[in-house]
């Protein structure tokens, strides 16, 4: 069926940290917002938000996404529908879709085919559930699921490659051969952006320099020509809301001053210190910590003194890359090592590409001595690789007959996803 020709198809990529929505054929998503969802309960009579249990039968759940969350409200809990790349809360998933397409892009999804990215490690049940929500909730005329690793490979024109994607909740290593993800040889770890945030926070707390106060809890005023911050008291602010915006500050610190060391840490070499101005006007300064926070991606946590679950086995991303390639067909190992593609926010750290290259090189088998790490030219391409790949794919004329139509869904049910979407 030719379902994407008359009206532009849409592409959506809902990750653990951020949701990306936009039109197929565009260079970048039109809508980008946090994948966090604020949840409260509203009295249908007066619209007041409350989390109390009284009059429960008269209350309904209220949801807030994106910039709606920036307006502090009493008793709003923050929830994360997607964890480690997998959908855990389908009501929250629907709200993210609604906010992206209807509230932000201001369009009717009944008029657009929608390509959805999915985790390489998605389960069959979740795949069917996504298809169901596309048709039953968004009422789109057609949809299609594609693995994020395959789309990233497509975005850089490497249909056979090894995709190293490190986002907020998960880091994955996925071999792709001729446009198909080799799931059996794929690897994943929770050492990703959220874990690095914890390392940054630990460094700040240990240094005792300052408390992290979210911007919503501060009021700035100028006194005698000097900007002062006053702490505001909102007793009905939930701990999850406070924590979410506290982590938002920590994430900004990480992105602003952290980078990747070119040598294994700890070492005798002392890195330059960098400072960051907190929302309350205080400044914090980090030296070795801004490198140690990212070092967890390359060495076992125990070597840095991190006490993790003993069942958590992680030897560093370099080890994971080689392990993944060696678990693939011997005939394509050389091709994989010659096309290691970097994707995801954590690969944007200054020095990441050089460090992962050296980590892989020192582990290469003698018979496979050549290595090429492909770092997309712009930061946008690295951050939105899967979305960009989906944008390219959904706009191709040769793709249009592949969509799952509403008629096919009605006839065969959500299980059709396994036949039509590899």
KEMARTI-62272 format. One record per residue (C-alpha): residue number from 1; x, y, z; residue in one letter. Coordinates in steps of 0.05 Angstrom, whole numbers. Example, Ala and Ser with C-alpha at 12.3 -4.5 7.8 and 13.67 -1.06 7.14 Angstrom:
% KEMARTI-62272
  seq      xx      yy      zz  type
    1     246     -90     156     A
    2     273     -21     143     S
% end
This chain:
% KEMARTI-62272
  seq      xx      yy      zz  type
    1       0       0       0     X
    2      24      70     -16     X
    3       8     103      51     X
    4      62     155      60     X
    5      56     195      -5     X
    6      -3     242       3     X
    7      10     267      74     X
    8      78     269     107     X
    9      96     209     150     X
   10     117     220     222     X
   11     176     192     262     X
   12     178     182     337     X
   13     235     158     382     X
   14     217     152     455     X
   15     279     140     496     X
   16     291     133     570     X
   17     313     205     575     X
   18     282     243     517     X
   19     227     238     466     X
   20     238     260     394     X
   21     181     272     345     X
   22     179     302     275     X
   23     166     294     201     X
   24     199     243     156     X
   25     247     277     110     X
   26     269     329     161     X
   27     342     334     184     X
   28     323     335     258     X
   29     261     325     302     X
   30     214     384     309     X
   31     196     365     381     X
   32     247     346     434     X
   33     227     339     507     X
   34     240     298     570     X
   35     209     229     573     X
   36     188     243     645     X
   37     114     248     659     X
   38      83     287     716     X
   39      23     252     747     X
   40     -29     281     795     X
   41    -102     272     810     X
   42    -155     325     795     X
   43    -221     338     828     X
   44    -268     340     768     X
   45    -310     394     801     X
   46    -259     449     813     X
   47    -197     424     776     X
   48    -152     427     838     X
   49     -94     377     835     X
   50     -87     333     896     X
   51     -57     266     913     X
   52    -102     254     974     X
   53    -145     192     975     X
   54    -209     227     996     X
   55    -264     230     944     X
   56    -222     182     903     X
   57    -281     163     860     X
   58    -289     236     839     X
   59    -217     244     818     X
   60    -182     228     753     X
   61    -108     225     736     X
   62     -77     287     705     X
   63     -13     284     664     X
   64      39     336     649     X
   65      96     331     598     X
   66     152     374     570     X
   67     148     447     588     X
   68      83     434     626     X
   69     127     402     680     X
   70     167     466     689     X
   71     107     499     722     X
   72     112     473     793     X
   73      47     444     820     X
   74      30     414     887     X
   75      30     339     895     X
   76      55     321     825     X
   77      96     257     821     X
   78     147     246     767     X
   79     145     179     731     X
   80     187     150     675     X
   81     147     108     626     X
   82     209      82     590     X
   83     265      50     631     X
   84     329      23     602     X
   85     300      31     532     X
   86     236     -10     545     X
   87     165      16     556     X
   88     141       0     627     X
   89      81      47     634     X
   90      33      48     575     X
   91     -10     105     601     X
   92      52     148     606     X
   93      74     125     537     X
   94       8     149     508     X
   95      16     217     542     X
   96      85     226     512     X
   97      57     211     443     X
   98      -1     259     454     X
   99      44     315     478     X
  100      93     306     421     X
  101      44     301     363     X
  102     -19     336     386     X
  103       4     388     437     X
  104      71     406     406     X
  105      65     393     331     X
  106      -9     409     331     X
  107     -29     355     283     X
  108     -81     300     276     X
  109     -46     232     277     X
  110    -105     202     240     X
  111     -77     235     178     X
  112      -6     209     183     X
  113      31     143     179     X
  114      79     137     238     X
  115     147     102     240     X
  116     166      83     311     X
  117     237      67     334     X
  118     244       8     382     X
  119     299     -19     426     X
  120     340     -76     396     X
  121     322    -113     460     X
  122     248    -101     455     X
  123     203    -161     473     X
  124     151    -191     428     X
  125      95    -171     476     X
  126     118     -99     478     X
  127     124     -97     402     X
  128      52    -118     395     X
  129      31     -68     448     X
  130      65     -11     411     X
  131      28     -29     347     X
  132     -37     -33     386     X
  133     -27      37     415     X
  134     -10      67     348     X
  135     -76      44     318     X
  136    -122      44     379     X
  137     -97     107     413     X
  138     -68     151     358     X
  139    -114     122     303     X
  140     -60     129     251     X
  141     -74      98     182     X
  142      -8      59     182     X
  143      53      46     225     X
  144     120      10     224     X
  145     172     -10     277     X
  146     246      -8     264     X
  147     303     -24     313     X
  148     341      37     335     X
  149     408       5     318     X
  150     387      -9     246     X
  151     363      62     238     X
  152     429      90     264     X
  153     466      47     214     X
  154     420      72     160     X
  155     432     145     180     X
  156     507     140     165     X
  157     499      96     104     X
  158     531      35     136     X
  159     483     -24     128     X
  160     535     -70     158     X
  161     566     -39     220     X
  162     573     -42     295     X
  163     529       8     331     X
  164     553      34     398     X
  165     494      74     426     X
  166     499     105     495     X
  167     438     143     519     X
  168     406     161     586     X
  169     384      93     612     X
  170     423      42     572     X
  171     485      32     529     X
  172     480     -20     474     X
  173     529     -53     426     X
  174     493     -81     366     X
  175     522    -114     303     X
  176     481     -97     241     X
  177     488    -139     178     X
  178     456    -116     114     X
  179     404     -77     152     X
  180     387    -131     203     X
  181     406    -128     277     X
  182     443    -190     302     X
  183     408    -195     369     X
  184     445    -257     394     X
  185     511    -221     388     X
  186     486    -155     418     X
  187     506    -130     486     X
  188     478     -80     535     X
  189     495     -47     602     X
  190     462       2     649     X
  191     527      42     651     X
  192     498     101     614     X
  193     479     174     624     X
  194     438     164     688     X
  195     494     125     720     X
  196     545     179     701     X
  197     498     230     733     X
  198     503     191     798     X
  199     578     194     794     X
  200     577     269     783     X
  201     530     279     841     X
  202     573     236     886     X
  203     634     278     868     X
  204     597     343     885     X
  205     570     316     951     X
  206     638     287     971     X
  207     672     354     958     X
  208     621     389    1003     X
  209     621     450     959     X
  210     547     464     953     X
  211     478     434     953     X
  212     442     424     887     X
  213     379     467     889     X
  214     332     463     829     X
  215     314     529     797     X
  216     240     522     815     X
  217     258     528     889     X
  218     296     594     881     X
  219     277     666     875     X
  220     331     713     849     X
  221     334     786     868     X
  222     385     842     863     X
  223     408     873     928     X
  224     458     930     926     X
  225     477     911     855     X
  226     489     838     874     X
  227     445     781     851     X
  228     420     741     911     X
  229     380     676     913     X
  230     325     663     963     X
  231     303     592     978     X
  232     228     583     968     X
  233     188     534    1010     X
  234     137     490     974     X
  235     117     437    1026     X
  236      71     402     977     X
  237     125     390     926     X
  238     136     315     920     X
  239     205     285     930     X
  240     202     255     859     X
  241     190     324     829     X
  242     246     355     869     X
  243     293     298     851     X
  244     277     303     776     X
  245     297     376     773     X
  246     356     365     818     X
  247     381     313     768     X
  248     368     362     711     X
  249     420     408     742     X
  250     468     351     751     X
  251     459     330     678     X
  252     475     401     656     X
  253     538     400     699     X
  254     559     334     667     X
  255     548     359     596     X
  256     582     426     610     X
  257     647     406     645     X
  258     657     331     642     X
  259     701     297     589     X
  260     735     231     575     X
  261     808     219     595     X
  262     854     193     541     X
  263     891     149     591     X
  264     865      99     642     X
  265     849     130     710     X
  266     867     140     764     X
  267     935     168     742     X
  268     987     216     768     X
  269     969     267     715     X
  270     926     323     742     X
  271     872     349     695     X
  272     851     422     692     X
  273     796     444     738     X
  274     731     472     710     X
  275     675     509     746     X
  276     600     512     738     X
  277     551     563     764     X
  278     492     532     799     X
  279     421     560     794     X
  280     430     594     862     X
  281     491     631     838     X
  282     543     590     876     X
  283     599     559     836     X
  284     627     489     841     X
  285     695     467     816     X
  286     714     397     793     X
  287     783     372     775     X
  288     798     297     770     X
  289     724     283     785     X
  290     701     309     717     X
  291     743     254     684     X
  292     730     200     736     X
  293     655     208     727     X
  294     660     185     655     X
  295     716     134     668     X
  296     662      85     690     X
  297     647      73     617     X
  298     715      43     604     X
  299     736       4     666     X
  300     702     -44     715     X
  301     668      -1     769     X
  302     705     -39     824     X
  303     771     -10     798     X
  304     743      59     814     X
  305     719      38     883     X
  306     646      33     862     X
  307     608     -20     901     X
  308     555     -49     855     X
  309     512    -110     854     X
  310     560    -170     849     X
  311     517    -198     793     X
  312     530    -135     752     X
  313     586    -156     705     X
  314     617     -98     666     X
  315     687     -97     639     X
  316     684     -32     600     X
  317     657     -12     532     X
  318     720     -33     496     X
  319     711    -104     523     X
  320     637    -103     503     X
  321     653     -82     432     X
  322     703    -138     421     X
  323     659    -189     455     X
  324     600    -170     410     X
  325     641    -173     346     X
  326     672    -240     364     X
  327     603    -268     377     X
  328     583    -250     306     X
  329     594    -290     243     X
  330     669    -295     228     X
  331     657    -272     156     X
  332     633    -202     178     X
  333     680    -189     238     X
  334     729    -149     195     X
  335     672    -107     167     X
  336     644     -93     237     X
  337     711     -70     264     X
  338     718     -25     204     X
  339     652       9     218     X
  340     642      22     293     X
  341     589      77     293     X
  342     581     122     354     X
  343     511     145     373     X
  344     476     174     434     X
  345     488     232     481     X
  346     546     202     520     X
  347     588     193     457     X
  348     589     269     451     X
  349     637     276     510     X
  350     702     308     488     X
  351     752     252     480     X
  352     702     195     476     X
  353     718     174     404     X
  354     793     173     415     X
  355     787     134     480     X
  356     740      81     453     X
  357     787      72     393     X
  358     846      59     439     X
  359     806      13     485     X
  360     784     -30     425     X
  361     852     -29     392     X
  362     888     -59     451     X
  363     838    -117     452     X
  364     836    -132     378     X
  365     855    -204     358     X
  366     920    -207     318     X
  367     883    -229     255     X
  368     838    -168     259     X
  369     885    -110     267     X
  370     846     -55     230     X
  371     795     -11     264     X
  372     753      49     243     X
  373     710      88     291     X
  374     657     129     255     X
  375     637     192     292     X
  376     580     229     256     X
  377     602     299     238     X
  378     553     339     280     X
  379     529     333     351     X
  380     458     331     325     X
  381     473     270     282     X
  382     504     233     342     X
  383     447     250     389     X
  384     390     236     341     X
  385     420     180     298     X
  386     361     133     304     X
  387     309     187     292     X
  388     348     213     231     X
  389     352     143     203     X
  390     277     136     212     X
  391     266     203     178     X
  392     306     180     117     X
  393     274     111     113     X
  394     202     135     120     X
  395     211     186      65     X
  396     236     136      13     X
  397     188     117     -43     X
  398     213      46     -41     X
  399     192      40      32     X
  400     119      60      24     X
  401      93     -10       9     X
  402     122     -36      75     X
  403      76       1     123     X
  404      28     -40     166     X
  405     -40     -12     147     X
  406    -100      -5     193     X
  407    -136     -56     150     X
  408     -80    -107     160     X
  409     -80     -94     235     X
  410    -156    -104     238     X
  411    -152    -169     199     X
  412     -91    -200     232     X
  413     -84    -165     300     X
  414     -21    -136     331     X
  415      17    -201     318     X
  416      27    -178     246     X
  417      86    -137     271     X
  418     128    -200     274     X
  419     114    -215     201     X
  420     124    -146     173     X
  421     175    -113     219     X
  422     240    -153     226     X
% end
